[in-house]
Amino acid sequence: MPMLLDRIEVVTLFVDDIGEAKAFYQKVFAPDVVYQDAVSAVLKFSGTMINLLDAAQAPQLVEPVAVSAPGSGARMLLTIKVDDIDAVCAELRELGVTLLNGPIDRPWGRRTAAFADPSGHVWEVAQELR
C-alpha cells in the first residue's frame, strides 16, 4: 500500500511570547484550546490544529536545523479561504490587526490580504474571484 502523506493534522508555530501569541490567536480566530501548558497552546481550527510553541522549546524538534531568529523575515504563509474578504479585513481592523497588504486582486484568481501574528508568522485571507 503506498504511503499517503495528505492529512495535515498540526502546524507548529515557534513563538517568542506564548502569552502574547495565545491572546492574539484567541482574539483573531477564537479557536478552541485543545491543550495548553507553560510553553505551548494547541488550538483547534476546523480540520487542523495550530500548536503555538515557545521558540526556546523548538530546537529539540528540528535539530540539527537551526530555529530562525525573531524578525529574520517571513518563512511561511498560512492561507484561510473566506467568502467576503473585504468584510473579513474590516473585522480584522476592528480587532486592531494591521494588514501587511491588501485586499489585492491577484492574477491567479484570488483576492488576498495578509497580516502577521506577534511573532511574525504571516497569515493570508483569500477569496476566490468569480
Secondary structure, DSSP 8 states (H G I E B T S, - for coil): ---------EEEEEES-HHHHHHHHHHHH--EEEEE-SSEEEEE-SS-EEEEEEGGG-HHHHTTS----TTS----EEEEE-S-HHHHHHHHHHTT--EEEEEEE-TTSEEEEEEE-TT--EEEEEEE--
